Amino acid sequence: MKRLLNILLFLALIIVSCEKSAAPDSIGSEPFAEQSAGDRAIHSFRTPMAGENTGYFAVEIDSWRVPFIAIAELGGLAAWASPNLPEWTVGTRTITLKDSGDATSFTVVSEETGRRILPDRPFGILAMASVPGSGNYITAHADGSVVLAGRDKPIVNPAAFIPVGPVFIASSDDACLVSGGDGIVVALNLADLTERWRVPGRAGPQVVSGDAAFWVGDDEAIHVTSMENGTALSSIPLTGASRFVVPAWDGSDLYLAMEDGSVTALHPGTGMERWRSRTGFSPDFLVLDQDSLFVFGKDSALAISRSNGVDMIAVPIPNRAASRPVIWNGLLVYPGVDGRMYANRMIQAAMTDSARFEVSLARGIAFKLEKYLVQPGAVVMEEGFLPYVDFSPHDGRFPFSVFVWDVQADSGDRVLEAWEGDGSAVPEDAIIVLFDERGNELRSNIDEFGAHPSYSHWIDSGRRYYIALGRRDAPRPPLFLRIRNR
């Protein structure tokens, strides 16, 4: 009898152990199996190689705080950039940037024919991608055709996609993806541009790396698909991902812009978001270096730590980017919608002494204002100085605006005060900092008792002052600066 009881107890322990090892109800057998397959596929990926248009560059940008300036005139709107060469297309021309060698100027080389041959088609190019390792281009045209051209004899598929609405194209070394207004993703063999497979359902821009492709679907999901046969490796629910901004991929995580202006780092293998960070604007382009995610918007760009989504540093950009920026010679380079090429390098030889002093002074004042920020290291101020007028506005996009005040009136005590943008109240959190003409801080409205809406200071006639107005973070509501006699 005792032996029988021991046997029954042993069987009961086995049953309990099996129940405890079962998969959680919240996962379920099907999603868990699909996610595991996706995880195996992701772990087989490698760091993107040169020429893959994933937005990733295996370098480190060390000049992010240097202002973006125009370095070349392109003579037209550049619609596309090579991911690993300083090349852009302007109409039917190929534009190449060459550094002069002394880091002070750049030369634009324009080629109508030669090593880079654009396809001669009667309908314009809607999208373009490079074929990794080949020197060839794959182009999607307004008549629905796709053309492979460049170093080799052009190959044409005259009716590859529906040329309505946003058109996206991406390429591996042996196949390309194209999607048009119907959102269907079509894979074409590069050998002859015959169809390899197609996947229905409206899709956003695709990213191709190695044997897999990623895109945002209209089903609120991120799709990971085999380039070989179109098989779904995984489908990751993600509400609110933008279907117009090309994601960036570093071989481990997919970086996506969201419709609310934030950006997220998603690990496709687990389907988990590692972090999400707000930008304060609507992203246009995403670019990666070894340490940072660079997010370009209409008026500014942010650098965000890839590891944790913090340490945000923002800089103003002088013109909106027309195509995805690239990293070249340690610089972030992009074509503006005004037909100029911009880079974050200061061309000292092209600047006057006064301009160099203004740039140096702006950096010095920005550095001194960092101590007032909630998050030191973030962008401090709008690029350059603004002239002071009565009730000078600070729009709140950046923590501070800095105004130049050339005093014409008699010397005397002046009151510096801040007002809310609508004039309804005196702000309790506004910061007003006064600097002399050399950028030395004279006074602020912050003391051991906190922030004060105004203060007075002796002002000398005929001198120049710089006045910073803002708050500890941004974006925030607008403010106005007023200076009056005491």
C-alpha positions in Angstrom: 0.0 0.0 0.0 2.8 2.4 0.9 4.5 1.6 -2.4 1.3 2.4 -4.3 1.0 5.7 -2.5 4.6 6.6 -3.5 3.9 5.8 -7.1 0.7 8.0 -7.1 2.6 10.9 -5.5 5.4 10.6 -8.1 2.8 10.8 -10.9 1.2 13.8 -9.3 4.5 15.6 -9.2 5.1 15.0 -12.9 1.7 16.4 -13.8 2.2 19.5 -11.7 5.7 20.0 -13.2 4.3 19.8 -16.8 1.6 22.3 -16.0 4.1 24.8 -14.6 6.3 24.5 -17.7 3.5 25.2 -20.2 3.7 28.4 -22.3 1.9 31.5 -20.8 -1.6 32.0 -21.9 -0.9 35.6 -23.0 1.6 34.3 -25.7 -0.3 31.4 -27.3 1.2 28.7 -29.5 0.9 30.4 -33.0 2.3 33.9 -32.2 5.1 32.3 -30.1 6.1 29.9 -32.9 6.0 32.8 -35.4 8.1 35.0 -33.2 10.6 32.3 -32.6 11.0 31.9 -36.4 11.5 35.6 -36.7 14.0 35.6 -33.9 16.1 32.9 -35.7 16.0 34.9 -38.9 17.1 38.1 -37.1 20.0 36.4 -35.4 21.2 35.2 -38.8 21.4 38.8 -40.0 24.6 40.7 -40.2 25.6 44.4 -39.9 24.5 46.1 -43.2 27.3 46.1 -45.8 28.4 49.2 -47.7 25.9 50.0 -50.5 22.8 48.7 -48.6 20.5 51.6 -48.2 19.6 50.9 -44.6 20.5 54.3 -43.3 23.4 52.8 -41.3 27.0 54.0 -41.6 29.8 52.2 -39.7 31.5 55.4 -38.6 31.2 57.9 -35.8 30.1 61.5 -36.3 32.2 63.8 -34.0 31.1 67.1 -35.4 27.4 67.1 -34.6 27.5 70.4 -32.8 29.0 72.2 -35.8 26.4 74.2 -37.7 25.1 72.9 -41.0 26.1 75.3 -43.9 25.8 75.3 -47.6 28.9 73.7 -49.2 27.8 73.5 -52.9 25.3 74.6 -55.5 23.7 71.7 -57.3 21.8 73.6 -60.0 18.5 71.7 -59.2 16.7 69.5 -56.8 18.6 66.4 -55.8 16.1 63.5 -55.6 18.3 60.6 -54.4 21.6 59.8 -52.8 23.9 56.8 -53.0 24.2 55.2 -49.5 28.0 54.8 -49.7 29.2 57.4 -52.2 28.8 61.2 -52.3 26.5 61.0 -55.4 23.1 62.4 -56.0 20.8 62.7 -59.0 19.6 66.0 -60.3 17.3 65.5 -63.3 19.2 63.2 -65.6 22.6 64.2 -64.2 24.7 62.5 -61.6 26.2 64.9 -59.1 29.4 63.9 -57.2 31.0 65.9 -54.4 34.8 66.0 -54.1 36.6 67.5 -51.1 39.3 70.0 -52.1 41.7 68.3 -49.7 42.2 71.3 -47.4 38.8 70.9 -45.7 37.7 74.3 -46.8 35.7 73.8 -50.0 34.0 71.3 -52.1 33.7 70.7 -55.9 30.6 69.5 -57.7 31.3 67.1 -60.6 28.4 66.7 -63.0 28.3 63.7 -65.3 25.7 63.3 -68.1 27.2 60.0 -69.2 30.2 57.9 -68.2 30.6 55.6 -65.2 27.2 56.4 -63.9 24.6 56.2 -66.6 21.0 57.0 -65.8 18.3 55.3 -67.8 16.9 57.1 -70.8 13.2 56.9 -70.2 10.4 59.2 -71.4 8.8 59.2 -67.9 10.5 60.7 -64.8 12.1 58.8 -62.0 9.9 58.4 -59.0 12.3 56.4 -56.8 15.8 55.0 -57.0 18.0 52.6 -55.1 21.6 51.4 -55.5 22.4 47.7 -56.0 25.0 46.8 -53.4 28.4 46.0 -54.7 27.6 46.5 -58.4 27.6 50.2 -59.1 24.2 49.8 -60.7 21.0 51.7 -60.0 17.4 50.4 -59.9 14.9 53.1 -60.8 11.1 53.2 -60.7 9.4 55.4 -63.3 6.1 57.3 -63.7 4.9 54.9 -66.3 5.1 51.9 -63.9 8.4 50.6 -65.4 11.5 49.5 -63.5 14.9 49.9 -65.0 18.3 48.5 -64.0 21.1 50.7 -65.2 24.5 52.1 -64.3 27.6 50.3 -65.4 25.8 47.6 -67.3 23.4 47.6 -70.2 20.0 48.7 -69.0 17.3 46.1 -68.4 13.6 47.2 -68.4 10.4 45.8 -66.9 7.8 48.0 -68.6 4.9 47.3 -66.2 6.2 46.3 -62.8 4.0 48.3 -60.4 1.1 50.8 -60.2 2.6 54.3 -60.4 0.1 56.1 -58.2 0.7 57.6 -54.8 4.0 57.2 -52.9 6.4 54.9 -54.7 9.2 53.1 -52.8 12.1 50.9 -54.1 14.9 49.0 -52.3 17.4 46.5 -53.4 19.6 43.6 -52.3 22.5 42.3 -54.4 20.2 39.9 -56.5 16.6 41.3 -56.1 14.7 44.5 -55.7 11.4 45.5 -54.1 9.1 48.1 -55.5 5.6 49.3 -54.3 3.3 51.9 -55.7 -0.1 53.3 -55.0 -1.8 50.0 -54.5 0.8 49.2 -51.7 1.6 45.7 -53.1 5.2 44.8 -52.6 6.7 43.2 -55.8 10.1 41.5 -55.8 12.0 41.4 -59.1 15.0 39.3 -60.0 17.9 41.7 -60.9 19.2 39.3 -63.5 16.3 40.0 -65.9 13.7 42.0 -63.8 11.2 39.1 -63.9 8.8 38.9 -61.0 10.0 36.7 -58.1 7.1 37.2 -55.7 4.5 39.7 -54.6 2.8 40.4 -51.2 -0.6 42.1 -51.1 -1.6 44.8 -48.6 -0.7 48.4 -48.5 3.0 48.9 -47.5 5.2 51.8 -46.5 8.9 52.1 -47.6 10.9 49.0 -47.5 14.4 48.3 -46.0 16.4 45.4 -47.4 19.3 43.9 -45.7 20.8 40.5 -46.6 18.1 38.0 -47.0 15.2 39.9 -45.3 13.1 42.9 -45.9 11.2 45.1 -43.5 8.2 47.4 -44.0 5.3 49.1 -42.2 1.9 47.7 -43.3 -1.5 49.4 -43.1 -2.5 46.6 -40.6 -0.6 48.4 -37.8 2.3 45.9 -38.0 5.9 45.7 -39.0 6.4 42.9 -41.6 9.7 41.0 -41.8 9.8 39.0 -45.1 12.2 36.6 -46.8 13.7 38.1 -49.9 14.1 34.6 -51.3 10.4 33.7 -51.6 8.3 36.3 -49.9 7.6 34.2 -46.8 6.6 36.1 -43.7 9.3 35.7 -41.1 7.3 37.7 -38.5 4.6 40.3 -38.1 5.0 42.6 -35.2 2.1 44.7 -34.0 3.1 48.4 -33.7 0.3 51.0 -33.7 1.1 54.5 -35.2 4.3 53.7 -37.2 4.8 56.1 -40.1 4.3 54.7 -43.6 6.1 57.5 -45.2 9.5 57.7 -43.4 12.0 55.0 -44.4 13.1 53.0 -41.4 16.7 52.5 -40.5 18.3 49.2 -39.7 21.7 48.4 -38.0 21.6 44.6 -38.2 20.0 44.3 -34.8 17.3 46.9 -34.3 14.8 48.6 -36.6 14.4 52.3 -36.0 11.1 53.8 -37.0 9.4 57.2 -37.0 5.9 57.3 -35.5 3.0 59.4 -36.6 3.0 61.4 -33.3 6.6 62.6 -34.0 8.4 60.1 -31.7 10.9 57.5 -32.8 11.4 54.0 -31.5 14.0 51.2 -31.5 12.3 47.9 -32.2 14.0 44.5 -31.9 12.3 42.4 -34.6 13.3 39.1 -33.1 11.5 39.6 -29.9 8.9 42.2 -31.1 9.9 44.4 -28.2 10.5 48.1 -28.2 13.8 48.9 -26.5 13.0 52.6 -26.1 10.8 55.3 -27.6 11.8 59.0 -27.7 9.9 62.1 -28.6 11.3 64.6 -31.1 8.9 67.5 -30.9 8.5 67.6 -34.7 7.5 65.4 -37.7 10.5 63.3 -38.8 11.5 63.3 -42.5 14.6 61.0 -42.5 16.5 58.6 -40.1 20.2 58.0 -40.3 22.5 55.9 -38.1 26.1 56.0 -37.1 27.8 53.7 -34.6 26.5 55.6 -31.6 23.5 57.7 -32.6 20.2 57.9 -34.4 20.0 61.2 -36.3 16.4 62.4 -36.9 15.9 65.1 -39.6 12.8 67.3 -39.6 11.8 70.4 -41.4 13.8 72.9 -39.3 16.0 70.9 -37.1 17.7 67.5 -36.5 18.2 65.5 -33.4 20.9 63.1 -32.3 19.6 60.3 -30.0 21.6 57.6 -28.3 21.1 54.3 -30.0 21.7 52.4 -26.8 18.9 53.9 -24.6 17.1 56.6 -26.6 18.3 59.5 -24.4 21.1 62.1 -24.5 19.2 64.0 -27.1 21.1 66.8 -28.8 19.4 69.0 -31.4 20.8 71.4 -34.0 18.9 73.7 -36.4 19.2 72.9 -40.1 19.2 75.8 -42.6 17.0 74.1 -45.2 14.8 71.0 -45.3 16.4 67.9 -46.6 15.2 66.7 -50.1 16.5 63.2 -49.7 18.0 61.0 -46.9 21.3 62.5 -45.6 24.4 60.4 -45.9 27.6 60.3 -43.9 30.7 61.1 -46.0 34.2 62.0 -44.8 32.9 62.1 -41.2 30.2 64.6 -42.2 26.5 64.4 -42.4 25.7 65.7 -45.9 22.3 66.3 -47.4 20.7 68.2 -50.4 18.2 70.9 -49.4 15.0 71.6 -51.2 16.6 74.9 -52.3 19.1 73.1 -54.6 22.1 73.5 -52.3 24.2 70.8 -50.6 24.6 71.2 -46.8 27.1 69.6 -44.4 27.9 70.1 -40.7 31.4 71.5 -41.4 32.5 75.0 -40.9 34.2 76.4 -43.9 36.5 78.9 -42.2 38.1 80.3 -45.4 34.7 81.4 -46.7 33.9 83.4 -43.5 34.8 86.9 -42.6 36.5 87.7 -39.2 33.2 89.1 -37.9 31.3 86.0 -39.0 33.8 83.7 -37.3 33.5 85.7 -34.2 29.7 85.5 -34.3 29.9 81.7 -34.6 32.4 81.4 -31.8 30.3 83.8 -29.6 27.1 81.8 -30.3 28.8 78.6 -29.2 30.2 80.2 -26.1 26.8 81.6 -25.1 25.1 78.3 -25.8 27.7 76.5 -23.6 27.0 78.9 -20.7 23.2 78.4 -21.1 23.5 74.6 -20.8 23.6 74.9 -17.0 20.0 76.1 -17.0 18.6 73.1 -19.0 16.8 70.2 -17.5 18.8 68.0 -19.9 22.3 69.3 -20.4 23.7 68.5 -23.9 20.4 69.2 -25.7 20.4 71.9 -28.3 20.3 75.2 -26.5 19.2 77.9 -28.9 18.0 78.8 -32.3 20.9 79.1 -34.8 22.5 82.6 -34.7 21.3 85.7 -33.0 18.1 87.7 -33.4 17.8 91.5 -33.4 16.1 92.9 -30.3 12.9 94.8 -30.9 10.3 95.7 -28.3 8.5 92.5 -27.2 10.9 90.3 -29.0 9.4 86.8 -29.5 10.8 83.5 -28.4 8.8 80.8 -30.2 9.6 77.9 -27.8 10.9 75.4 -30.3 14.3 75.4 -28.7 15.0 76.2 -25.0 16.4 79.7 -25.7 16.4 82.5 -28.2 19.3 85.0 -28.0 18.7 88.6 -29.0 21.3 91.2 -30.0 20.7 94.6 -28.4 22.7 97.6 -29.6 22.0 100.3 -27.0 21.2 103.7 -28.6 19.5 105.4 -25.6 21.2 107.0 -22.6 22.9 104.9 -20.0 20.8 103.9 -17.0 19.0 101.1 -15.1 16.8 99.0 -17.4 14.3 96.3 -16.4 14.4 93.1 -18.4 11.1 91.2 -18.1 9.4 88.2 -19.7 5.8 87.8 -20.7 3.7 84.8 -21.8 3.1 84.6 -25.6 -0.5 85.6 -25.3 0.2 88.4 -22.8 -2.1 86.8 -20.3 0.3 86.3 -17.4 3.8 86.8 -16.2 5.6 83.4 -16.6 7.1 81.9 -13.4 9.5 79.6 -15.2 11.0 82.0 -17.8 14.8 82.5 -17.8 16.4 85.8 -18.8 20.2 85.9 -19.0 22.2 89.1 -19.9 25.6 88.9 -21.6 28.1 91.6 -22.6 29.6 92.0 -26.1 32.3 89.4 -25.4 29.8 86.8 -24.2 30.5 87.2 -20.5 27.4 86.5 -18.4 26.4 89.6 -16.4 23.2 88.6 -14.7 20.2 86.3 -14.8 16.8 86.2 -13.1 17.8 82.9 -11.3 19.0 83.1 -7.7 18.8 81.1 -4.5 15.1 81.9 -4.2 14.2 80.6 -7.7 13.3 82.4 -11.0 11.9 85.9 -11.1 9.9 87.3 -14.0 12.1 90.4 -14.2 15.2 92.2 -12.9 17.0 95.4 -13.4 20.6 96.1 -14.5 22.7 99.1 -15.4 23.1 99.4 -19.2 25.7 101.6 -20.9 24.9 103.6 -23.9 26.7 102.7 -27.2 27.4 99.1 -26.1 26.2 95.8 -27.4 24.5 93.2 -25.2 23.1 89.7 -25.8 20.0 88.6 -24.0 18.9 85.0 -23.8 15.2 84.3 -23.2 13.7 80.8 -22.7 12.9 78.0 -20.4 14.7 74.9 -19.1 13.4 72.6 -21.9 11.5 72.6 -25.2 9.2 72.7 -27.0 7.2 75.1 -24.7 4.8 77.9 -25.2 6.1 81.2 -26.7 7.5 84.0 -24.6 8.1 87.7 -25.2 11.1 89.9 -24.0 10.6 93.5 -23.0 13.2 96.0 -21.9 11.9 99.2 -20.2 13.2 102.0 -18.1 13.2 101.4 -14.4 
